[in-house]
Amino acid sequence: MSRAFVNEDAGGATPRRGYGLPARDDPRFDEAAAAALLEAARAGETASAEEATGYYWGEPRLHAPVRALLLRARAAGDDRLAQLAERFLR
C-alpha cells in the first residue's frame, strides 16, 4: 500500500479530548452524550465523541435530548448547532 494512504496518526485507543461526561448510569448521561456528539461534530471530531460516549451519530436513543438541544439552539440563534442537530435527527 502506498504511504500516501497510510495515516500514522490515525486511531487511538482513547478519545482525543475529554468530554466531561457523567457516569453511564447517571440519568443525565444521554443528554450529556447528545451535547458531546453535537459539539464534537462542530469541531470535526465526531469519531472521538462516538468513542467517548459509546453512541454513534444518529442514535435513536438520543433523539429526545437532541430535539431539546435543537430548540435551545434555535432560541439562542446558534444556526450551526441547530443544523447539526437537524442532521443528527435525520
Backbone as JSON Lines, residues from 0, in Angstrom:
{"i":0,"aa":"M","n":[0.84,-1.17,0.0],"ca":[0.0,0.0,0.0],"c":[0.89,1.24,0.0]}
{"i":1,"aa":"S","n":[0.5,2.2,-0.77],"ca":[1.25,3.45,-0.84],"c":[1.2,4.18,0.5]}
{"i":2,"aa":"R","n":[2.32,4.79,0.88],"ca":[2.35,5.56,2.13],"c":[1.42,6.75,2.07]}
{"i":3,"aa":"A","n":[1.0,7.15,0.87],"ca":[0.07,8.27,0.74],"c":[-1.27,7.95,1.37]}
{"i":4,"aa":"F","n":[-1.57,6.66,1.51],"ca":[-2.85,6.25,2.07],"c":[-2.75,5.76,3.5]}
{"i":5,"aa":"V","n":[-1.6,5.93,4.11],"ca":[-1.41,5.48,5.48],"c":[-1.35,6.7,6.38]}
{"i":6,"aa":"N","n":[-2.24,6.74,7.36],"ca":[-2.24,7.84,8.32],"c":[-1.69,7.29,9.62]}
{"i":7,"aa":"E","n":[-0.43,7.56,9.87],"ca":[0.22,7.0,11.05],"c":[-0.33,7.55,12.34]}
{"i":8,"aa":"D","n":[-1.01,8.69,12.3],"ca":[-1.57,9.3,13.5],"c":[-3.02,8.89,13.72]}
{"i":9,"aa":"A","n":[-3.58,8.13,12.82],"ca":[-5.0,7.79,12.92],"c":[-5.26,6.79,14.02]}
{"i":10,"aa":"G","n":[-6.45,6.93,14.56],"ca":[-6.95,5.95,15.52],"c":[-6.1,5.78,16.74]}
{"i":11,"aa":"G","n":[-6.69,6.0,17.84],"ca":[-6.03,5.74,19.1],"c":[-7.01,5.01,19.99]}
{"i":12,"aa":"A","n":[-6.54,4.55,21.08],"ca":[-7.42,3.8,21.98],"c":[-8.27,4.72,22.84]}
{"i":13,"aa":"T","n":[-7.96,6.0,22.86],"ca":[-8.71,6.93,23.7],"c":[-9.18,8.12,22.89]}
{"i":14,"aa":"P","n":[-10.28,8.74,23.3],"ca":[-10.74,9.94,22.61],"c":[-9.68,11.04,22.66]}
{"i":15,"aa":"R","n":[-9.7,11.93,21.67],"ca":[-8.7,12.99,21.58],"c":[-8.87,14.06,22.65]}
{"i":16,"aa":"R","n":[-10.07,14.2,23.21],"ca":[-10.26,15.19,24.26],"c":[-11.26,14.68,25.27]}
{"i":17,"aa":"G","n":[-11.24,15.31,26.43],"ca":[-12.19,14.92,27.47],"c":[-13.54,15.56,27.21]}
{"i":18,"aa":"Y","n":[-14.58,14.87,27.51],"ca":[-15.93,15.38,27.26],"c":[-16.69,15.66,28.54]}
{"i":19,"aa":"G","n":[-16.09,15.4,29.69],"ca":[-16.75,15.7,30.95],"c":[-18.08,14.99,31.12]}
{"i":20,"aa":"L","n":[-18.14,13.77,30.65],"ca":[-19.39,13.0,30.74],"c":[-19.6,12.45,32.15]}
{"i":21,"aa":"P","n":[-20.86,12.43,32.6],"ca":[-21.14,11.77,33.87],"c":[-21.03,10.25,33.69]}
{"i":22,"aa":"A","n":[-21.11,9.52,34.76],"ca":[-21.09,8.05,34.69],"c":[-22.24,7.57,33.82]}
{"i":23,"aa":"R","n":[-22.03,6.44,33.14],"ca":[-23.07,5.92,32.24],"c":[-24.38,5.63,32.94]}
{"i":24,"aa":"D","n":[-24.35,5.34,34.24],"ca":[-25.6,5.06,34.95],"c":[-26.27,6.32,35.51]}
{"i":25,"aa":"D","n":[-25.65,7.47,35.27],"ca":[-26.23,8.75,35.68],"c":[-27.41,9.07,34.76]}
{"i":26,"aa":"P","n":[-28.53,9.5,35.3],"ca":[-29.69,9.81,34.44],"c":[-29.43,10.94,33.44]}
{"i":27,"aa":"R","n":[-28.39,11.73,33.65],"ca":[-28.06,12.82,32.74],"c":[-27.1,12.4,31.63]}
{"i":28,"aa":"F","n":[-26.7,11.14,31.61],"ca":[-25.69,10.7,30.64],"c":[-26.14,10.92,29.2]}
{"i":29,"aa":"D","n":[-27.35,10.53,28.86],"ca":[-27.79,10.64,27.47],"c":[-27.81,12.1,27.0]}
{"i":30,"aa":"E","n":[-28.25,13.0,27.86],"ca":[-28.25,14.42,27.5],"c":[-26.82,14.93,27.28]}
{"i":31,"aa":"A","n":[-25.92,14.53,28.17],"ca":[-24.52,14.94,28.03],"c":[-23.89,14.32,26.79]}
{"i":32,"aa":"A","n":[-24.23,13.07,26.5],"ca":[-23.7,12.4,25.31],"c":[-24.19,13.09,24.04]}
{"i":33,"aa":"A","n":[-25.46,13.47,24.02],"ca":[-26.01,14.17,22.85],"c":[-25.28,15.49,22.64]}
{"i":34,"aa":"A","n":[-25.09,16.24,23.7],"ca":[-24.38,17.52,23.6],"c":[-22.94,17.3,23.15]}
{"i":35,"aa":"A","n":[-22.29,16.27,23.67],"ca":[-20.91,15.98,23.28],"c":[-20.81,15.63,21.8]}
{"i":36,"aa":"L","n":[-21.73,14.83,21.31],"ca":[-21.71,14.46,19.89],"c":[-21.91,15.68,19.0]}
{"i":37,"aa":"L","n":[-22.84,16.56,19.36],"ca":[-23.08,17.74,18.54],"c":[-21.9,18.7,18.57]}
{"i":38,"aa":"E","n":[-21.35,18.93,19.75],"ca":[-20.2,19.84,19.85],"c":[-18.97,19.25,19.15]}
{"i":39,"aa":"A","n":[-18.8,17.95,19.24],"ca":[-17.68,17.31,18.55],"c":[-17.86,17.42,17.03]}
{"i":40,"aa":"A","n":[-19.1,17.28,16.56],"ca":[-19.35,17.43,15.13],"c":[-19.02,18.85,14.69]}
{"i":41,"aa":"R","n":[-19.32,19.83,15.52],"ca":[-18.99,21.22,15.2],"c":[-17.48,21.37,15.04]}
{"i":42,"aa":"A","n":[-16.71,20.62,15.84],"ca":[-15.25,20.71,15.81],"c":[-14.61,19.71,14.85]}
{"i":43,"aa":"G","n":[-15.43,18.9,14.17],"ca":[-14.9,17.9,13.25],"c":[-14.3,16.7,13.94]}
{"i":44,"aa":"E","n":[-14.79,16.37,15.14],"ca":[-14.26,15.26,15.93],"c":[-15.34,14.26,16.32]}
{"i":45,"aa":"T","n":[-16.25,13.98,15.4],"ca":[-17.36,13.09,15.7],"c":[-16.9,11.72,16.16]}
{"i":46,"aa":"A","n":[-15.92,11.16,15.51],"ca":[-15.45,9.81,15.87],"c":[-14.94,9.77,17.3]}
{"i":47,"aa":"S","n":[-14.28,10.81,17.73],"ca":[-13.76,10.88,19.09],"c":[-14.91,10.88,20.09]}
{"i":48,"aa":"A","n":[-15.96,11.65,19.82],"ca":[-17.12,11.69,20.71],"c":[-17.88,10.38,20.7]}
{"i":49,"aa":"E","n":[-17.96,9.74,19.54],"ca":[-18.61,8.43,19.47],"c":[-17.89,7.44,20.37]}
{"i":50,"aa":"E","n":[-16.58,7.48,20.32],"ca":[-15.79,6.58,21.16],"c":[-15.98,6.9,22.64]}
{"i":51,"aa":"A","n":[-16.02,8.17,22.98],"ca":[-16.15,8.58,24.37],"c":[-17.53,8.26,24.94]}
{"i":52,"aa":"T","n":[-18.57,8.41,24.12],"ca":[-19.94,8.22,24.6],"c":[-20.45,6.8,24.44]}
{"i":53,"aa":"G","n":[-19.9,6.08,23.48],"ca":[-20.42,4.76,23.17],"c":[-21.62,4.79,22.25]}
{"i":54,"aa":"Y","n":[-21.99,5.97,21.77],"ca":[-23.12,6.14,20.85],"c":[-22.6,6.58,19.49]}
{"i":55,"aa":"Y","n":[-23.27,6.13,18.44],"ca":[-22.94,6.57,17.09],"c":[-23.84,7.72,16.68]}
{"i":56,"aa":"W","n":[-23.37,8.49,15.7],"ca":[-24.14,9.61,15.17],"c":[-25.51,9.11,14.71]}
{"i":57,"aa":"G","n":[-26.56,9.79,15.13],"ca":[-27.92,9.44,14.74],"c":[-28.6,8.45,15.66]}
{"i":58,"aa":"E","n":[-27.96,8.05,16.75],"ca":[-28.5,7.06,17.69],"c":[-29.93,7.43,18.1]}
{"i":59,"aa":"P","n":[-30.91,6.57,17.8],"ca":[-32.3,6.88,18.13],"c":[-32.54,7.16,19.62]}
{"i":60,"aa":"R","n":[-31.79,6.52,20.48],"ca":[-31.97,6.74,21.92],"c":[-31.68,8.2,22.31]}
{"i":61,"aa":"L","n":[-30.9,8.9,21.5],"ca":[-30.55,10.28,21.82],"c":[-31.43,11.31,21.11]}
{"i":62,"aa":"H","n":[-32.45,10.87,20.39],"ca":[-33.28,11.82,19.65],"c":[-33.98,12.82,20.56]}
{"i":63,"aa":"A","n":[-34.51,12.4,21.69],"ca":[-35.2,13.33,22.59],"c":[-34.24,14.41,23.11]}
{"i":64,"aa":"P","n":[-33.06,14.04,23.63],"ca":[-32.16,15.1,24.08],"c":[-31.67,16.0,22.94]}
{"i":65,"aa":"V","n":[-31.5,15.44,21.75],"ca":[-31.06,16.26,20.62],"c":[-32.17,17.22,20.21]}
{"i":66,"aa":"R","n":[-33.44,16.78,20.26],"ca":[-34.55,17.69,19.96],"c":[-34.56,18.86,20.95]}
{"i":67,"aa":"A","n":[-34.31,18.57,22.23],"ca":[-34.25,19.64,23.23],"c":[-33.1,20.6,22.94]}
{"i":68,"aa":"L","n":[-31.96,20.06,22.54],"ca":[-30.81,20.91,22.18],"c":[-31.11,21.73,20.92]}
{"i":69,"aa":"L","n":[-31.84,21.16,19.99],"ca":[-32.24,21.87,18.78],"c":[-33.09,23.08,19.13]}
{"i":70,"aa":"L","n":[-34.07,22.9,20.01],"ca":[-34.92,24.01,20.42],"c":[-34.11,25.11,21.09]}
{"i":71,"aa":"R","n":[-33.17,24.72,21.96],"ca":[-32.32,25.71,22.64],"c":[-31.42,26.43,21.64]}
{"i":72,"aa":"A","n":[-30.88,25.69,20.68],"ca":[-30.01,26.3,19.67],"c":[-30.78,27.32,18.84]}
{"i":73,"aa":"R","n":[-31.99,26.98,18.44],"ca":[-32.8,27.91,17.66],"c":[-33.11,29.16,18.48]}
{"i":74,"aa":"A","n":[-33.48,28.97,19.76],"ca":[-33.8,30.11,20.63],"c":[-32.59,31.02,20.83]}
{"i":75,"aa":"A","n":[-31.41,30.43,20.87],"ca":[-30.18,31.19,21.08],"c":[-29.61,31.75,19.77]}
{"i":76,"aa":"G","n":[-30.2,31.38,18.65],"ca":[-29.69,31.84,17.36],"c":[-28.41,31.14,16.92]}
{"i":77,"aa":"D","n":[-28.17,29.95,17.46],"ca":[-26.97,29.18,17.11],"c":[-27.32,28.31,15.89]}
{"i":78,"aa":"D","n":[-27.2,28.92,14.72],"ca":[-27.61,28.25,13.49],"c":[-26.8,26.99,13.21]}
{"i":79,"aa":"R","n":[-25.5,27.0,13.51],"ca":[-24.67,25.83,13.24],"c":[-25.08,24.65,14.11]}
{"i":80,"aa":"L","n":[-25.31,24.9,15.4],"ca":[-25.73,23.81,16.29],"c":[-27.11,23.29,15.87]}
{"i":81,"aa":"A","n":[-28.0,24.19,15.48],"ca":[-29.32,23.77,15.01],"c":[-29.17,22.89,13.76]}
{"i":82,"aa":"Q","n":[-28.3,23.28,12.85],"ca":[-28.08,22.49,11.63],"c":[-27.57,21.1,11.97]}
{"i":83,"aa":"L","n":[-26.62,21.03,12.89],"ca":[-26.07,19.73,13.28],"c":[-27.13,18.86,13.95]}
{"i":84,"aa":"A","n":[-27.94,19.47,14.81],"ca":[-29.0,18.7,15.48],"c":[-30.0,18.17,14.45]}
{"i":85,"aa":"E","n":[-30.36,18.99,13.47],"ca":[-31.28,18.54,12.43],"c":[-30.7,17.36,11.65]}
{"i":86,"aa":"R","n":[-29.4,17.42,11.35],"ca":[-28.74,16.31,10.65],"c":[-28.75,15.06,11.5]}
{"i":87,"aa":"F","n":[-28.49,15.21,12.8],"ca":[-28.48,14.07,13.71],"c":[-29.84,13.36,13.68]}
{"i":88,"aa":"L","n":[-30.92,14.14,13.6],"ca":[-32.26,13.59,13.68],"c":[-32.78,12.98,12.37]}
{"i":89,"aa":"R","n":[-32.04,13.13,11.29],"ca":[-32.49,12.56,10.0],"c":[-32.42,11.06,9.99]}
